[in-house]
Amino acid sequence: MIEATDLVSALVFATIFELFVYANFCGLSLIIYGLFGLLGFKVPLNFKQPFSSNNIIDFWKGWHTSLSTVLKSLFYAPLRKKFSSSIALLGVYLASAMWHGVAFNFVLWGVFHALIFIFTIKLLKAKVRFLPLVLFILGVVLGRLLFSDSDTGRLLEKLKFSYDGLGVLGFLKGLPNTTKVSLLLGFGLIGLEFFFRNTKIMAKRNYKFLRTPLALFILVSIGIVFANQVGVDFAVYGQR
């Protein structure tokens, strides 16, 4: 799907790629968290239900927290001593972009997220409520669109946002059933985080909802059913 450059296909790909990264990276982090817990060691959660957020600021407080801590210490704190918070935030996101790779799409991704973050701060200070949530959703999807494609020419074509019908729906319909189930499960979990983010079981953002007896039974059952399926043969970020 990464080859498609029309608006709908590009956005669908970016949304699925967001799920792909989250499932792989957060899933790995939770496995490590669980294994250390079984051994009697409590390690910090590297992800804290990022989709249980009302805005992009809360999202980044829950996404890859170990890297966020390092970037805050190495870049934000020193920059903030000499420059405004906006400049410091831009420096942090550019540093994060370069950490992922020295490429045009990552620079765009860093600048884009910095601007979304800064604008969200201003909106929250002005007590604007709904727009930060909209920016959060757009920021995640469009940000992943920028992040996912290291082919500059193809990425620029995608950013023209040209509409070319809904052909991607036919492609999705033709996917294997196991893939469809995986997508439904993944987006279902994200949906639980997002739509029930203000409920008691979600509020602490510690994946308590995945550790209930019913949830564990379902997850183990799915693991058994999918145990013999062949996985992907490339790294979590796809193009590298």
C-alpha atoms as a printed R data frame, in Angstrom:
    type eleno elety resid chain resno       x       y      z
1   ATOM     1    CA   MET     A     1   0.000   0.000  0.000
2   ATOM     2    CA   ILE     A     2   2.954   2.323  0.469
3   ATOM     3    CA   GLU     A     3   3.177   2.674 -3.320
4   ATOM     4    CA   ALA     A     4  -0.273   4.296 -3.635
5   ATOM     5    CA   THR     A     5  -0.226   8.107 -3.730
6   ATOM     6    CA   ASP     A     6  -3.917   9.076 -3.871
7   ATOM     7    CA   LEU     A     7  -5.498  10.708 -0.807
8   ATOM     8    CA   VAL     A     8  -7.654   7.842  0.486
9   ATOM     9    CA   SER     A     9  -5.021   5.133 -0.034
10  ATOM    10    CA   ALA     A    10  -2.306   7.242  1.574
11  ATOM    11    CA   LEU     A    11  -4.418   7.976  4.656
12  ATOM    12    CA   VAL     A    12  -5.543   4.359  4.991
13  ATOM    13    CA   PHE     A    13  -1.935   3.200  4.709
14  ATOM    14    CA   ALA     A    14  -0.787   5.752  7.307
15  ATOM    15    CA   THR     A    15  -3.523   4.658  9.711
16  ATOM    16    CA   ILE     A    16  -2.682   0.971  9.340
17  ATOM    17    CA   PHE     A    17   1.034   1.720  9.621
18  ATOM    18    CA   GLU     A    18   0.362   3.560 12.891
19  ATOM    19    CA   LEU     A    19  -1.329   0.414 14.178
20  ATOM    20    CA   PHE     A    20   1.554  -1.699 12.871
21  ATOM    21    CA   VAL     A    21   4.185   0.337 14.719
22  ATOM    22    CA   TYR     A    22   2.104   0.503 17.891
23  ATOM    23    CA   ALA     A    23   1.372  -3.232 17.950
24  ATOM    24    CA   ASN     A    24   5.006  -4.163 17.348
25  ATOM    25    CA   PHE     A    25   6.780  -1.594 19.489
26  ATOM    26    CA   CYS     A    26   4.302  -1.352 22.355
27  ATOM    27    CA   GLY     A    27   3.721  -5.099 22.196
28  ATOM    28    CA   LEU     A    28   7.436  -5.780 22.572
29  ATOM    29    CA   SER     A    29   7.649  -3.290 25.447
30  ATOM    30    CA   LEU     A    30   4.724  -4.955 27.240
31  ATOM    31    CA   ILE     A    31   6.289  -8.393 26.796
32  ATOM    32    CA   ILE     A    32   9.498  -7.116 28.412
33  ATOM    33    CA   TYR     A    33   7.434  -5.446 31.149
34  ATOM    34    CA   GLY     A    34   5.613  -8.718 31.822
35  ATOM    35    CA   LEU     A    35   8.724 -10.908 31.778
36  ATOM    36    CA   PHE     A    36  10.529  -8.668 34.244
37  ATOM    37    CA   GLY     A    37   7.397  -8.661 36.400
38  ATOM    38    CA   LEU     A    38   7.416 -12.474 36.506
39  ATOM    39    CA   LEU     A    39  11.034 -12.318 37.672
40  ATOM    40    CA   GLY     A    40  10.127  -9.888 40.437
41  ATOM    41    CA   PHE     A    41  11.431  -6.682 38.867
42  ATOM    42    CA   LYS     A    42   9.214  -3.685 38.142
43  ATOM    43    CA   VAL     A    43  10.350  -1.726 35.094
44  ATOM    44    CA   PRO     A    44   8.700   1.474 33.804
45  ATOM    45    CA   LEU     A    45   6.081   1.207 31.096
46  ATOM    46    CA   ASN     A    46   7.570   2.416 27.824
47  ATOM    47    CA   PHE     A    47   4.056   3.064 26.520
48  ATOM    48    CA   LYS     A    48   1.204   4.412 28.639
49  ATOM    49    CA   GLN     A    49  -1.931   3.983 26.554
50  ATOM    50    CA   PRO     A    50  -1.057   6.874 24.196
51  ATOM    51    CA   PHE     A    51  -4.476   6.698 22.543
52  ATOM    52    CA   SER     A    52  -6.110   7.400 25.917
53  ATOM    53    CA   SER     A    53  -5.350  11.042 25.172
54  ATOM    54    CA   ASN     A    54  -7.326  14.205 24.638
55  ATOM    55    CA   ASN     A    55  -4.541  15.993 22.758
56  ATOM    56    CA   ILE     A    56  -1.131  15.491 21.184
57  ATOM    57    CA   ILE     A    57   0.655  16.550 24.381
58  ATOM    58    CA   ASP     A    58  -0.887  13.695 26.354
59  ATOM    59    CA   PHE     A    59  -0.190  11.375 23.435
60  ATOM    60    CA   TRP     A    60   3.548  12.026 23.581
61  ATOM    61    CA   LYS     A    61   3.524  11.565 27.354
62  ATOM    62    CA   GLY     A    62   2.428   7.999 26.681
63  ATOM    63    CA   TRP     A    63   4.463   7.100 23.562
64  ATOM    64    CA   HIS     A    64   8.025   5.725 23.905
65  ATOM    65    CA   THR     A    65   8.510   7.330 27.318
66  ATOM    66    CA   SER     A    66  12.127   6.224 27.668
67  ATOM    67    CA   LEU     A    67  13.173   8.137 24.544
68  ATOM    68    CA   SER     A    68  11.064  11.128 25.606
69  ATOM    69    CA   THR     A    69  12.943  11.259 28.925
70  ATOM    70    CA   VAL     A    70  16.307  11.200 27.156
71  ATOM    71    CA   LEU     A    71  15.307  13.884 24.632
72  ATOM    72    CA   LYS     A    72  13.934  16.108 27.390
73  ATOM    73    CA   SER     A    73  17.186  15.848 29.328
74  ATOM    74    CA   LEU     A    74  19.610  16.181 26.412
75  ATOM    75    CA   PHE     A    75  17.807  18.765 24.289
76  ATOM    76    CA   TYR     A    76  14.779  20.437 25.820
77  ATOM    77    CA   ALA     A    77  16.339  21.407 29.166
78  ATOM    78    CA   PRO     A    78  19.508  23.010 27.684
79  ATOM    79    CA   LEU     A    79  17.609  24.769 24.870
80  ATOM    80    CA   ARG     A    80  14.959  26.093 27.247
81  ATOM    81    CA   LYS     A    81  17.629  27.914 29.250
82  ATOM    82    CA   LYS     A    82  18.503  30.060 26.226
83  ATOM    83    CA   PHE     A    83  15.381  30.063 24.039
84  ATOM    84    CA   SER     A    84  11.601  30.072 24.199
85  ATOM    85    CA   SER     A    85   9.649  26.885 24.823
86  ATOM    86    CA   SER     A    86   8.618  26.816 21.154
87  ATOM    87    CA   ILE     A    87  12.240  26.820 19.962
88  ATOM    88    CA   ALA     A    88  13.114  24.175 22.551
89  ATOM    89    CA   LEU     A    89  10.241  21.968 21.392
90  ATOM    90    CA   LEU     A    90  11.304  22.345 17.768
91  ATOM    91    CA   GLY     A    91  14.819  21.302 18.766
92  ATOM    92    CA   VAL     A    92  13.475  18.237 20.585
93  ATOM    93    CA   TYR     A    93  11.402  17.073 17.642
94  ATOM    94    CA   LEU     A    94  14.224  17.621 15.170
95  ATOM    95    CA   ALA     A    95  16.500  15.607 17.464
96  ATOM    96    CA   SER     A    96  13.870  12.875 17.596
97  ATOM    97    CA   ALA     A    97  13.605  12.999 13.807
98  ATOM    98    CA   MET     A    98  17.360  12.565 13.393
99  ATOM    99    CA   TRP     A    99  17.311   9.721 15.932
100 ATOM   100    CA   HIS     A   100  14.951   7.839 13.637
101 ATOM   101    CA   GLY     A   101  17.041   8.590 10.553
102 ATOM   102    CA   VAL     A   102  18.691  11.388  8.611
103 ATOM   103    CA   ALA     A   103  16.116  11.761  5.854
104 ATOM   104    CA   PHE     A   104  13.801  14.395  4.398
105 ATOM   105    CA   ASN     A   105  10.602  12.697  5.583
106 ATOM   106    CA   PHE     A   106  11.819  12.597  9.186
107 ATOM   107    CA   VAL     A   107  12.660  16.308  9.133
108 ATOM   108    CA   LEU     A   108   9.141  17.030  7.868
109 ATOM   109    CA   TRP     A   109   7.742  14.744 10.565
110 ATOM   110    CA   GLY     A   110   9.690  16.555 13.293
111 ATOM   111    CA   VAL     A   111   8.684  20.052 12.199
112 ATOM   112    CA   PHE     A   112   5.059  18.979 11.714
113 ATOM   113    CA   HIS     A   113   4.720  17.470 15.181
114 ATOM   114    CA   ALA     A   114   6.485  20.408 16.808
115 ATOM   115    CA   LEU     A   115   4.004  22.806 15.210
116 ATOM   116    CA   ILE     A   116   1.026  20.656 16.244
117 ATOM   117    CA   PHE     A   117   2.409  20.494 19.791
118 ATOM   118    CA   ILE     A   118   3.005  24.270 20.015
119 ATOM   119    CA   PHE     A   119  -0.397  25.120 18.547
120 ATOM   120    CA   THR     A   120  -2.082  22.713 20.961
121 ATOM   121    CA   ILE     A   121  -0.409  24.434 23.924
122 ATOM   122    CA   LYS     A   122  -1.800  27.787 22.761
123 ATOM   123    CA   LEU     A   123  -5.286  26.323 22.301
124 ATOM   124    CA   LEU     A   124  -5.282  24.769 25.764
125 ATOM   125    CA   LYS     A   125  -4.124  28.039 27.307
126 ATOM   126    CA   ALA     A   126  -7.037  29.739 25.529
127 ATOM   127    CA   LYS     A   127  -9.308  27.014 26.978
128 ATOM   128    CA   VAL     A   128 -10.329  25.729 23.559
129 ATOM   129    CA   ARG     A   129 -11.462  22.153 24.184
130 ATOM   130    CA   PHE     A   130 -12.549  20.295 21.047
131 ATOM   131    CA   LEU     A   131  -9.946  21.475 18.523
132 ATOM   132    CA   PRO     A   132  -6.953  19.932 20.386
133 ATOM   133    CA   LEU     A   133  -8.652  16.534 20.067
134 ATOM   134    CA   VAL     A   134  -9.100  17.047 16.314
135 ATOM   135    CA   LEU     A   135  -5.461  18.108 15.989
136 ATOM   136    CA   PHE     A   136  -4.434  15.021 17.938
137 ATOM   137    CA   ILE     A   137  -6.155  12.691 15.468
138 ATOM   138    CA   LEU     A   138  -4.884  14.585 12.411
139 ATOM   139    CA   GLY     A   139  -1.415  14.848 13.909
140 ATOM   140    CA   VAL     A   140  -1.143  11.114 14.475
141 ATOM   141    CA   VAL     A   141  -2.410  10.102 11.018
142 ATOM   142    CA   LEU     A   142  -0.673  12.791  8.935
143 ATOM   143    CA   GLY     A   143   2.438  12.492 11.080
144 ATOM   144    CA   ARG     A   144   2.621   8.785 10.359
145 ATOM   145    CA   LEU     A   145   2.091   9.490  6.650
146 ATOM   146    CA   LEU     A   146   5.220  11.668  6.718
147 ATOM   147    CA   PHE     A   147   7.147   9.246  8.893
148 ATOM   148    CA   SER     A   148   6.438   6.102  6.901
149 ATOM   149    CA   ASP     A   149   7.701   7.003  3.439
150 ATOM   150    CA   SER     A   150  11.401   7.696  2.874
151 ATOM   151    CA   ASP     A   151  10.905   8.019 -0.909
152 ATOM   152    CA   THR     A   152  10.848  11.816 -1.269
153 ATOM   153    CA   GLY     A   153   9.236  11.924 -4.699
154 ATOM   154    CA   ARG     A   154   6.459   9.550 -3.715
155 ATOM   155    CA   LEU     A   155   5.891  11.364 -0.421
156 ATOM   156    CA   LEU     A   156   5.512  14.704 -2.213
157 ATOM   157    CA   GLU     A   157   2.959  13.090 -4.520
158 ATOM   158    CA   LYS     A   158   1.002  11.925 -1.483
159 ATOM   159    CA   LEU     A   159   1.094  15.424 -0.014
160 ATOM   160    CA   LYS     A   160  -0.767  16.740 -3.058
161 ATOM   161    CA   PHE     A   161  -3.787  14.931 -1.558
162 ATOM   162    CA   SER     A   162  -5.277  14.062 -4.946
163 ATOM   163    CA   TYR     A   163  -8.542  12.143 -4.797
164 ATOM   164    CA   ASP     A   164  -8.704   9.070 -7.020
165 ATOM   165    CA   GLY     A   165 -11.719   7.149 -5.798
166 ATOM   166    CA   LEU     A   166 -12.115   4.420 -3.190
167 ATOM   167    CA   GLY     A   167 -10.163   1.661 -4.907
168 ATOM   168    CA   VAL     A   168  -8.283   0.927 -1.693
169 ATOM   169    CA   LEU     A   169 -11.483  -0.532 -0.221
170 ATOM   170    CA   GLY     A   170 -11.360  -3.303 -2.822
171 ATOM   171    CA   PHE     A   171  -7.765  -4.002 -1.847
172 ATOM   172    CA   LEU     A   172  -8.721  -4.257  1.823
173 ATOM   173    CA   LYS     A   173 -11.612  -6.567  0.978
174 ATOM   174    CA   GLY     A   174  -9.193  -8.949 -0.728
175 ATOM   175    CA   LEU     A   175  -6.864  -9.280  2.269
176 ATOM   176    CA   PRO     A   176  -6.521 -12.695  3.956
177 ATOM   177    CA   ASN     A   177  -9.002 -13.301  6.764
178 ATOM   178    CA   THR     A   178  -6.221 -13.537  9.340
179 ATOM   179    CA   THR     A   179  -5.060 -10.063  8.336
180 ATOM   180    CA   LYS     A   180  -8.581  -8.702  8.632
181 ATOM   181    CA   VAL     A   181  -8.921 -10.212 12.100
182 ATOM   182    CA   SER     A   182  -5.578  -8.698 13.117
183 ATOM   183    CA   LEU     A   183  -6.639  -5.267 11.903
184 ATOM   184    CA   LEU     A   184  -9.993  -5.489 13.668
185 ATOM   185    CA   LEU     A   185  -8.323  -6.602 16.899
186 ATOM   186    CA   GLY     A   186  -5.698  -3.861 16.729
187 ATOM   187    CA   PHE     A   187  -8.091  -1.047 15.953
188 ATOM   188    CA   GLY     A   188 -10.497  -2.490 18.518
189 ATOM   189    CA   LEU     A   189  -7.858  -2.159 21.243
190 ATOM   190    CA   ILE     A   190  -7.053   1.398 20.165
191 ATOM   191    CA   GLY     A   191 -10.783   2.130 20.119
192 ATOM   192    CA   LEU     A   192 -11.094   0.891 23.703
193 ATOM   193    CA   GLU     A   193  -8.263   3.202 24.743
194 ATOM   194    CA   PHE     A   194  -9.740   6.201 22.965
195 ATOM   195    CA   PHE     A   195 -13.465   5.954 23.596
196 ATOM   196    CA   PHE     A   196 -13.211   4.779 27.201
197 ATOM   197    CA   ARG     A   197 -10.215   6.934 28.164
198 ATOM   198    CA   ASN     A   198 -12.086   8.705 30.954
199 ATOM   199    CA   THR     A   199 -13.369   5.557 32.656
200 ATOM   200    CA   LYS     A   200 -11.878   4.157 35.846
201 ATOM   201    CA   ILE     A   201 -10.206   1.142 34.258
202 ATOM   202    CA   MET     A   202  -8.426   3.322 31.649
203 ATOM   203    CA   ALA     A   203  -7.659   6.447 33.658
204 ATOM   204    CA   LYS     A   204  -4.303   5.329 35.089
205 ATOM   205    CA   ARG     A   205  -3.025   4.507 31.589
206 ATOM   206    CA   ASN     A   206  -1.280   1.323 32.733
207 ATOM   207    CA   TYR     A   207  -3.026  -1.207 30.454
208 ATOM   208    CA   LYS     A   208  -5.102  -2.508 33.343
209 ATOM   209    CA   PHE     A   209  -7.873  -3.320 30.864
210 ATOM   210    CA   LEU     A   210  -5.548  -5.843 29.171
211 ATOM   211    CA   ARG     A   211  -4.803  -7.561 32.493
212 ATOM   212    CA   THR     A   212  -8.335  -8.522 33.473
213 ATOM   213    CA   PRO     A   213  -9.077 -12.289 33.480
214 ATOM   214    CA   LEU     A   214 -11.395 -11.985 30.460
215 ATOM   215    CA   ALA     A   215  -8.889  -9.951 28.444
216 ATOM   216    CA   LEU     A   216  -6.066 -12.379 29.253
217 ATOM   217    CA   PHE     A   217  -8.213 -15.346 28.214
218 ATOM   218    CA   ILE     A   218  -9.052 -13.675 24.884
219 ATOM   219    CA   LEU     A   219  -5.440 -12.677 24.209
220 ATOM   220    CA   VAL     A   220  -4.103 -16.143 25.020
221 ATOM   221    CA   SER     A   221  -6.780 -17.743 22.827
222 ATOM   222    CA   ILE     A   222  -5.894 -15.474 19.915
223 ATOM   223    CA   GLY     A   223  -2.206 -16.257 20.461
224 ATOM   224    CA   ILE     A   224  -2.926 -19.984 20.186
225 ATOM   225    CA   VAL     A   225  -5.055 -19.579 17.050
226 ATOM   226    CA   PHE     A   226  -2.423 -17.431 15.338
227 ATOM   227    CA   ALA     A   227   0.586 -19.419 16.610
228 ATOM   228    CA   ASN     A   228   1.283 -21.095 13.264
229 ATOM   229    CA   GLN     A   229   0.836 -17.992 11.115
230 ATOM   230    CA   VAL     A   230   3.890 -16.646  9.283
231 ATOM   231    CA   GLY     A   231   4.877 -13.161 10.411
232 ATOM   232    CA   VAL     A   232   6.331 -10.286  8.422
233 ATOM   233    CA   ASP     A   233   9.953 -10.475  7.348
234 ATOM   234    CA   PHE     A   234  10.943  -6.844  7.876
235 ATOM   235    CA   ALA     A   235  11.695  -4.567 10.813
236 ATOM   236    CA   VAL     A   236   9.075  -2.650 12.738
237 ATOM   237    CA   TYR     A   237   9.407   0.554 10.703
238 ATOM   238    CA   GLY     A   238   9.081  -1.284  7.429
239 ATOM   239    CA   GLN     A   239  11.384   0.552  5.060
240 ATOM   240    CA   ARG     A   240  14.624  -0.059  6.971
